[in-house]
Amino acid sequence: MASYSTGKASRTSGLAIAGLVCGIVGLFFLPIVLGPLAVVFGVMALRQTGSAMAKWDIGLGVVDIILMIVMFVVAAHNGGSLTWHVG
């Protein structure tokens, strides 16, 4: 049997995967640490591969950082505590 290849190797960067994981987890836990890490990993992966996943890493990292800033502003206006009252 003959095997055919398209000539392009579709290989995903490990940095892009690490950035994506940091960006997604940073939405829920430790955005102060994982947001900037997602941006750094995304920029490094974008320089290496130029993949769309690297662009998502940067976007998620920026969203993490913005959410962190919003949480700090809300906490500052509530006297230093971040509590949510529903109802």
FILORO-5762 format. One record per residue: x, y, z of N, C-alpha, C in turn; residue in one letter; chain. Coordinates in steps of 0.1 Angstrom, whole numbers, plus 5000, padded with zeros to 4 digits. Layout:
N
[r [X,Y,Z],[X,Y,Z],[X,Y,Z],'a','A']
...
//
This chain:
87
[r [5008,4988,5000],[5000,5000,5000],[5009,5012,5000],'m','A']
[r [5005,5022,4993],[5012,5034,4992],[5006,5044,5002],'a','A']
[r [5014,5052,5008],[5009,5062,5017],[5012,5076,5011],'s','A']
[r [5003,5085,5012],[5004,5098,5007],[5004,5108,5018],'y','A']
[r [5012,5118,5016],[5013,5129,5025],[5011,5142,5018],'s','A']
[r [5006,5152,5025],[5003,5165,5019],[5015,5174,5018],'t','A']
[r [5026,5170,5025],[5038,5178,5025],[5039,5187,5037],'g','A']
[r [5028,5190,5043],[5028,5199,5055],[5027,5190,5067],'k','A']
[r [5035,5193,5077],[5034,5186,5089],[5026,5195,5099],'a','A']
[r [5014,5190,5103],[5005,5197,5111],[5009,5194,5126],'s','A']
[r [5018,5202,5131],[5024,5200,5144],[5020,5211,5153],'r','A']
[r [5014,5209,5165],[5010,5219,5174],[5022,5221,5184],'t','A']
[r [5024,5234,5187],[5035,5238,5196],[5031,5234,5210],'s','A']
[r [5040,5229,5218],[5038,5227,5232],[5036,5240,5240],'g','A']
[r [5042,5251,5235],[5040,5264,5241],[5026,5268,5239],'l','A']
[r [5021,5266,5227],[5007,5270,5225],[4997,5262,5233],'a','A']
[r [5000,5250,5235],[4991,5241,5244],[4992,5246,5258],'i','A']
[r [5004,5249,5263],[5006,5254,5277],[4999,5267,5279],'a','A']
[r [5000,5276,5269],[4994,5289,5270],[4978,5288,5270],'g','A']
[r [4973,5278,5262],[4959,5276,5262],[4954,5271,5275],'l','A']
[r [4961,5262,5281],[4957,5256,5294],[4958,5267,5305],'v','A']
[r [4969,5275,5305],[4970,5286,5314],[4959,5297,5312],'c','A']
[r [4955,5300,5300],[4945,5309,5298],[4931,5304,5302],'g','A']
[r [4928,5292,5300],[4915,5286,5304],[4914,5285,5319],'i','A']
[r [4924,5279,5325],[4924,5277,5340],[4925,5291,5347],'v','A']
[r [4932,5301,5341],[4932,5314,5346],[4919,5321,5347],'g','A']
[r [4909,5317,5339],[4896,5323,5340],[4890,5320,5353],'l','A']
[r [4894,5309,5359],[4887,5304,5372],[4896,5305,5384],'f','A']
[r [4909,5303,5382],[4919,5303,5394],[4931,5311,5390],'f','A']
[r [4936,5318,5400],[4949,5326,5399],[4951,5333,5386],'l','A']
[r [4942,5342,5382],[4944,5350,5370],[4956,5359,5371],'p','A']
[r [4960,5363,5383],[4972,5372,5384],[4985,5365,5379],'i','A']
[r [4985,5352,5380],[4997,5344,5376],[4995,5338,5362],'v','A']
[r [4984,5332,5360],[4982,5324,5348],[4979,5333,5336],'l','A']
[r [4973,5345,5338],[4970,5354,5327],[4983,5358,5319],'g','A']
[r [4993,5364,5327],[5005,5368,5321],[5013,5356,5315],'p','A']
[r [5012,5344,5321],[5019,5333,5316],[5013,5329,5302],'l','A']
[r [5000,5330,5301],[4993,5326,5289],[4997,5336,5278],'a','A']
[r [4999,5349,5281],[5003,5359,5271],[5018,5355,5267],'v','A']
[r [5026,5353,5276],[5040,5350,5273],[5042,5337,5265],'v','A']
[r [5035,5327,5269],[5035,5314,5261],[5029,5317,5247],'f','A']
[r [5019,5324,5246],[5012,5327,5233],[5021,5335,5224],'g','A']
[r [5028,5345,5229],[5038,5353,5221],[5049,5344,5216],'v','A']
[r [5055,5336,5225],[5066,5327,5221],[5061,5317,5210],'m','A']
[r [5049,5311,5212],[5044,5302,5202],[5040,5309,5189],'a','A']
[r [5036,5321,5190],[5033,5328,5177],[5045,5331,5169],'l','A']
[r [5056,5334,5176],[5069,5336,5169],[5074,5323,5163],'r','A']
[r [5072,5312,5169],[5076,5299,5164],[5068,5294,5153],'q','A']
[r [5055,5294,5155],[5046,5287,5145],[5036,5296,5138],'t','A']
[r [5032,5307,5144],[5022,5316,5138],[5008,5310,5138],'g','A']
[r [5006,5300,5147],[4993,5293,5147],[4982,5301,5153],'s','A']
[r [4970,5297,5150],[4958,5304,5156],[4957,5301,5171],'a','A']
[r [4961,5290,5175],[4961,5286,5189],[4969,5296,5197],'m','A']
[r [4980,5301,5192],[4988,5311,5199],[4981,5324,5200],'a','A']
[r [4973,5327,5190],[4965,5340,5191],[4954,5338,5202],'k','A']
[r [4949,5327,5203],[4939,5324,5213],[4945,5325,5227],'w','A']
[r [4958,5320,5228],[4965,5321,5241],[4966,5336,5246],'d','A']
[r [4970,5344,5236],[4972,5358,5239],[4959,5365,5243],'i','A']
[r [4948,5361,5236],[4935,5367,5239],[4930,5363,5252],'g','A']
[r [4931,5350,5256],[4927,5345,5269],[4935,5351,5280],'l','A']
[r [4948,5353,5278],[4956,5359,5288],[4952,5373,5291],'g','A']
[r [4949,5380,5280],[4945,5394,5282],[4931,5395,5289],'v','A']
[r [4922,5386,5286],[4909,5385,5293],[4912,5382,5308],'v','A']
[r [4921,5373,5311],[4924,5370,5325],[4929,5382,5332],'d','A']
[r [4938,5390,5326],[4944,5402,5332],[4933,5412,5334],'i','A']
[r [4924,5414,5324],[4913,5424,5326],[4903,5419,5337],'i','A']
[r [4900,5406,5338],[4892,5402,5349],[4899,5404,5363],'l','A']
[r [4912,5402,5363],[4919,5404,5376],[4918,5419,5380],'m','A']
[r [4920,5428,5370],[4919,5442,5373],[4905,5446,5378],'i','A']
[r [4895,5441,5371],[4881,5443,5375],[4878,5438,5390],'v','A']
[r [4883,5426,5393],[4882,5421,5406],[4889,5430,5417],'m','A']
[r [4901,5435,5414],[4908,5444,5423],[4900,5457,5425],'f','A']
[r [4894,5463,5414],[4886,5475,5415],[4874,5473,5424],'v','A']
[r [4867,5462,5421],[4855,5459,5429],[4859,5457,5444],'v','A']
[r [4869,5450,5446],[4874,5448,5460],[4878,5461,5467],'a','A']
[r [4884,5470,5459],[4888,5483,5465],[4876,5491,5469],'a','A']
[r [4865,5490,5461],[4853,5498,5463],[4844,5492,5474],'h','A']
[r [4847,5479,5478],[4840,5473,5488],[4847,5472,5501],'n','A']
[r [4857,5481,5503],[4865,5481,5515],[4875,5470,5517],'g','A']
[r [4879,5465,5506],[4890,5454,5506],[4885,5440,5505],'g','A']
[r [4871,5438,5505],[4866,5424,5504],[4859,5422,5491],'s','A']
[r [4860,5411,5486],[4853,5407,5473],[4842,5397,5477],'l','A']
[r [4830,5402,5479],[4819,5393,5482],[4808,5396,5472],'t','A']
[r [4800,5386,5469],[4789,5387,5459],[4776,5384,5466],'w','A']
[r [4767,5393,5465],[4754,5391,5471],[4743,5389,5460],'h','A']
[r [4737,5377,5460],[4727,5374,5450],[4713,5375,5456],'v','A']
[r [4704,5382,5449],[4691,5382,5454],[4688,5394,5461],'g','A']
//
